[in-house]
Amino acid sequence: NEKTAEQQEAYADKVVLAVGRKGANWLVDICEKHKINTTAGVVDIGIRYELPDNIMKEINTYMYEGKFIGFPHPFKDKVRTFCQNPSGFVSSEVYDNNMNLVNGHSYKDKKSNNTNLAILVSHAFTEPFNKPIDYGRNVAKNVNELGEGNVLVQRLGDIYRGKRTWQHELDNNTVVPTLKSAVPGDITYAIGYRTMTDILQFIREMDKVIEGFANPDNLLYAPEIKFYSNKVKIDEKFETSIK
């Protein structure tokens, strides 16, 4: 907690910063405070996709974690699969300011009948906007508000039909959700048109490679967001603008 933390000063000839995704915002603030030159980074915004193991059987057998990348029509943005979990479980994790993001895990001893994976769209903004982390946080906030602070889940078929998912529809769905706290709803209210179009087009294209990938009973959970800090400008000696 920043307010109660004891202030400490440490002096060193060389400092290495490795703060992870959760520290991305902190690093941006540090760079602004000390006038360290940076360029705006990217933010990956997407969903966690859950579908039956039998659809992903060949991929899970031969690759365990397949890596698929596409540039779907019409925007040609980079869309990729990430963190695939055969027989795994969708999970939620709470970040700062009670931001609730979706993730996924596989366990050695505990198995489900579903595979889950992230489908992420890379967002690289140009001028004048240079706050990709804030953009991602706003998307997460809007999704969370629709689910009263929880992760949202929606059937793919309901998105195609232009409707939200209701609890009784989820109860009768052939794909049983592994994240029980997820609230059925409509994620298209909160995820932008461009991002949503990229995701849906990617799922259609993937169906040509993996039959059943676009099954209407498959589930989309939101928000899944990967934050990256601004890129710090460094020279050939890996030094920043501050000596």
C-alpha positions as CSV (number, residue, x, y, z in Angstrom):
1,N,0.0,0.0,0.0
2,E,1.6,3.2,-1.2
3,K,0.1,5.4,1.5
4,T,1.4,3.3,4.5
5,A,4.6,2.0,2.9
6,E,7.8,3.1,4.5
7,Q,9.9,5.2,2.2
8,Q,13.3,3.8,1.4
9,E,16.2,5.1,-0.7
10,A,18.8,2.8,-2.3
11,Y,21.8,3.9,-4.3
12,A,23.5,1.8,-7.0
13,D,25.8,2.2,-10.0
14,K,23.4,0.2,-12.1
15,V,19.6,-0.3,-11.8
16,V,17.6,-3.0,-13.6
17,L,13.8,-2.7,-13.7
18,A,11.8,-5.9,-14.1
19,V,8.3,-5.0,-12.8
20,G,6.1,-7.4,-14.8
21,R,2.6,-6.6,-16.3
22,K,1.2,-5.5,-13.0
23,G,4.0,-2.9,-12.7
24,A,3.5,-1.5,-16.2
25,N,1.6,1.6,-15.0
26,W,4.1,2.2,-12.2
27,L,7.0,2.2,-14.8
28,V,5.2,4.7,-17.0
29,D,4.9,7.0,-14.0
30,I,8.6,6.6,-13.1
31,C,9.6,7.4,-16.6
32,E,7.5,10.5,-16.7
33,K,8.8,11.6,-13.3
34,H,12.4,11.2,-14.2
35,K,12.2,12.3,-17.9
36,I,13.2,8.9,-19.2
37,N,12.5,8.8,-22.9
38,T,9.9,6.2,-24.0
39,T,7.6,5.3,-26.9
40,A,4.0,4.2,-26.4
41,G,3.6,0.5,-26.1
42,V,0.8,-1.9,-27.0
43,V,-2.1,-3.4,-25.1
44,D,-3.6,-6.8,-25.9
45,I,-7.3,-6.9,-25.4
46,G,-9.5,-10.0,-25.9
47,I,-11.4,-12.8,-24.4
48,R,-10.8,-16.3,-22.8
49,Y,-12.3,-18.9,-25.1
50,E,-13.6,-22.2,-23.7
51,L,-14.5,-25.2,-25.8
52,P,-14.6,-29.0,-25.5
53,D,-11.4,-31.0,-25.3
54,N,-12.5,-33.3,-28.1
55,I,-12.5,-30.4,-30.6
56,M,-8.9,-29.5,-29.6
57,K,-7.8,-33.2,-29.3
58,E,-5.3,-33.2,-32.1
59,I,-3.8,-29.9,-31.1
60,N,-3.6,-30.9,-27.5
61,T,-2.0,-34.3,-28.4
62,Y,0.7,-33.1,-30.7
63,M,1.4,-29.5,-29.5
64,Y,-0.1,-29.3,-26.0
65,E,-0.2,-25.5,-26.5
66,G,-0.8,-24.6,-30.1
67,K,0.2,-21.0,-31.2
68,F,-2.1,-19.5,-33.8
69,I,-1.7,-16.1,-35.3
70,G,-4.0,-14.4,-37.8
71,F,-4.5,-11.0,-39.5
72,P,-8.3,-11.2,-40.1
73,H,-10.3,-9.1,-42.5
74,P,-11.0,-6.1,-42.6
75,F,-8.6,-4.5,-40.1
76,K,-5.7,-6.9,-40.5
77,D,-4.8,-6.5,-36.8
78,K,-2.6,-9.1,-35.2
79,V,-4.8,-11.6,-33.4
80,R,-3.2,-14.6,-31.6
81,T,-4.0,-17.5,-29.3
82,F,-2.2,-17.5,-25.9
83,C,-1.9,-19.6,-22.8
84,Q,-3.8,-22.7,-23.9
85,N,-4.9,-25.0,-21.1
86,P,-6.0,-28.6,-22.1
87,S,-8.5,-30.1,-19.7
88,G,-8.1,-26.8,-17.8
89,F,-10.1,-24.3,-15.8
90,V,-11.0,-20.6,-16.5
91,S,-10.1,-18.4,-13.6
92,S,-10.4,-14.8,-12.5
93,E,-7.8,-12.6,-10.9
94,V,-8.3,-9.2,-9.2
95,Y,-5.9,-6.4,-10.0
96,D,-5.6,-2.9,-8.5
97,N,-8.9,-0.9,-8.1
98,N,-10.8,-4.2,-8.0
99,M,-10.3,-4.8,-11.8
100,N,-11.4,-8.3,-12.4
101,L,-9.6,-10.0,-15.4
102,V,-10.1,-13.5,-16.7
103,N,-7.3,-16.1,-17.0
104,G,-6.9,-19.8,-17.3
105,H,-5.0,-22.7,-15.7
106,S,-4.2,-26.4,-16.1
107,Y,-3.6,-28.7,-13.1
108,K,-1.6,-31.8,-12.9
109,D,-4.2,-33.8,-10.9
110,K,-7.5,-32.0,-11.5
111,K,-9.0,-32.2,-15.0
112,S,-12.0,-30.7,-16.8
113,N,-13.5,-31.7,-20.1
114,N,-12.7,-28.3,-21.7
115,T,-9.8,-26.5,-23.2
116,N,-9.5,-22.8,-22.6
117,L,-7.2,-20.3,-24.4
118,A,-6.9,-16.5,-24.8
119,I,-7.7,-14.8,-28.1
120,L,-5.9,-11.5,-28.0
121,V,-5.9,-8.5,-30.3
122,S,-2.9,-6.2,-30.3
123,H,-3.7,-2.5,-30.1
124,A,-0.9,-0.1,-31.0
125,F,-2.2,3.5,-31.0
126,T,-0.7,6.4,-32.9
127,E,-0.7,10.1,-32.1
128,P,-2.3,12.0,-30.4
129,F,-3.4,9.1,-28.1
130,N,-0.5,7.6,-26.1
131,K,-2.2,5.8,-23.1
132,P,-2.8,2.2,-24.1
133,I,-2.8,1.1,-20.5
134,D,-5.6,3.5,-19.6
135,Y,-7.5,2.3,-22.7
136,G,-7.3,-1.3,-21.5
137,R,-8.3,-0.4,-18.0
138,N,-11.4,1.4,-19.3
139,V,-12.4,-1.6,-21.3
140,A,-12.0,-3.8,-18.2
141,K,-14.0,-1.4,-16.1
142,N,-16.9,-1.4,-18.6
143,V,-17.0,-5.2,-18.8
144,N,-16.8,-5.5,-15.0
145,E,-19.7,-3.1,-14.4
146,L,-21.9,-5.1,-16.7
147,G,-21.2,-8.2,-14.5
148,E,-21.5,-6.3,-11.2
149,G,-17.7,-6.6,-10.6
150,N,-17.4,-10.1,-12.1
151,V,-16.1,-11.7,-15.3
152,L,-18.8,-11.9,-18.1
153,V,-19.4,-15.0,-20.1
154,Q,-21.4,-15.3,-23.3
155,R,-22.2,-18.1,-25.8
156,L,-20.7,-17.6,-29.2
157,G,-24.1,-18.5,-30.8
158,D,-25.8,-15.7,-28.8
159,I,-23.3,-13.2,-30.2
160,Y,-24.1,-14.4,-33.8
161,R,-27.8,-14.0,-33.0
162,G,-27.3,-10.5,-31.6
163,K,-28.5,-11.3,-28.0
164,R,-27.1,-11.6,-24.5
165,T,-26.8,-15.0,-22.7
166,W,-29.2,-15.8,-19.9
167,Q,-28.5,-18.1,-16.9
168,H,-31.0,-20.7,-18.0
169,E,-29.3,-20.8,-21.5
170,L,-26.0,-21.3,-19.8
171,D,-27.4,-24.1,-17.6
172,N,-28.6,-26.0,-20.7
173,N,-25.4,-25.3,-22.7
174,T,-23.4,-28.4,-23.9
175,V,-20.2,-26.6,-22.9
176,V,-20.3,-26.3,-19.1
177,P,-18.4,-23.3,-17.9
178,T,-15.5,-24.0,-15.5
179,L,-15.5,-20.5,-14.0
180,K,-18.7,-20.7,-11.8
181,S,-18.5,-17.0,-10.7
182,A,-18.8,-15.7,-14.3
183,V,-22.0,-13.8,-15.0
184,P,-23.9,-14.4,-18.2
185,G,-24.4,-11.3,-20.2
186,D,-23.4,-9.4,-23.4
187,I,-19.7,-8.6,-23.7
188,T,-20.3,-6.8,-27.0
189,Y,-21.6,-3.9,-25.0
190,A,-18.2,-3.2,-23.6
191,I,-15.6,-4.4,-26.1
192,G,-15.1,-2.1,-29.1
193,Y,-16.4,-2.9,-32.6
194,R,-12.9,-3.3,-34.1
195,T,-11.7,-5.6,-31.3
196,M,-14.9,-7.7,-31.4
197,T,-14.8,-8.0,-35.2
198,D,-11.2,-9.2,-35.1
199,I,-12.1,-11.8,-32.5
200,L,-15.1,-13.2,-34.3
201,Q,-13.4,-13.2,-37.7
202,F,-10.4,-15.0,-36.2
203,I,-12.8,-17.7,-34.7
204,R,-14.4,-18.2,-38.1
205,E,-11.0,-18.6,-39.8
206,M,-9.8,-21.0,-37.0
207,D,-12.8,-23.2,-37.7
208,K,-11.3,-24.0,-41.1
209,V,-8.3,-25.4,-39.4
210,I,-10.0,-26.9,-36.4
211,E,-13.5,-28.1,-37.1
212,G,-15.8,-27.1,-34.3
213,F,-13.8,-24.1,-33.2
214,A,-16.7,-21.9,-34.1
215,N,-19.4,-24.1,-32.4
216,P,-22.2,-21.9,-31.1
217,D,-22.1,-23.5,-27.6
218,N,-18.4,-22.4,-27.1
219,L,-18.0,-19.7,-24.5
220,L,-16.3,-16.3,-24.5
221,Y,-15.2,-14.8,-21.2
222,A,-14.2,-11.2,-20.8
223,P,-12.1,-9.2,-20.1
224,E,-8.7,-10.7,-20.8
225,I,-6.2,-8.0,-21.1
226,K,-2.4,-8.1,-21.2
227,F,-0.7,-4.8,-20.2
228,Y,2.8,-3.8,-21.3
229,S,4.7,-0.8,-20.2
230,N,5.8,1.9,-22.6
231,K,8.9,0.9,-24.4
232,V,11.9,2.6,-22.8
233,K,14.3,4.0,-25.4
234,I,17.8,2.5,-24.9
235,D,21.1,2.8,-26.7
236,E,23.5,0.1,-27.9
237,K,24.7,-0.3,-24.2
238,F,21.1,-0.8,-23.0
239,E,21.2,2.5,-21.2
240,T,18.3,4.9,-21.0
241,S,18.4,8.6,-21.7
242,I,19.6,9.1,-18.0
243,K,23.2,8.2,-17.5
